[in-house]
């Protein structure tokens, strides 16, 4: 079995490969996601649909991890999130963004039970406002 840090990094690798089935498989059935505004979404299937929508909107979304801290079943990761907001399936250069990010993960039995993102998504919101 993977360590909690390895599980969190495997989850990020699945996200970066945009493999919805791998992302979903790495979540617990009662997975909880908390976005940078504090909005919470629960359940593996709801999150599967949310990831499909998010990766449609930002098809080149990636997370670059700089540091990993682990204590028990909790993992904290810091780094950068980046992507481009798509317009009619095109990726206009002016819609590209990159922001610092911190993530707190809770791992249960090698699966991601909770994933909370801490980031200032204002650059993304400004692009979406057009």
C-alpha positions, 0 to 999 in steps of 0.5 A, a space after each residue: 500500500 502507498 504511503 499517504 504522501 504517495 497516494 496524494 502524489 498519485 492523485 495529482 499525477 492522475 489529475 495532470 494526465 486528465 484521466 477521469 477514471 484514474 482520478 475517480 478510482 483514487 477517491 473514497 466513495 464518500 470523498 469530500 472536495 473543498 474548493 478555494 472559496 470553501 465550497 464543499 462537494 461530496 461523493 465520488 460520482 459527483 466529483 467525477 462529473 465535476 472533474 469532467 466539467 473542470 477539465 473541459 473548461 480548462 483542458 490543460 490544467 496541471 498541478 506542479 508540486 514543490 513541497 510535500 509534508 506528511 503527518 499520519 494520514 494527512 498530507 500538505 502539498 505546495 506548488 503551482 496550479 496552471 491552465 488555460 480557460 478554453 474558448 470554443 475548444 481553443 486555448 487563447 494565450 491571454 486565457 492562460 493563468 498560473 497561481 500558487 496553490 496549497 492542498 491539504 489531503 486526508 488519505 484513508 486506506 490509500 485513497 483520497 478521502 478529503 481534498 482541500 485547495 487553498 489558492 487565490 483564483 482571482 486571475 481565473 475568475 477575471 478570465 471567466 468574466 471576460 
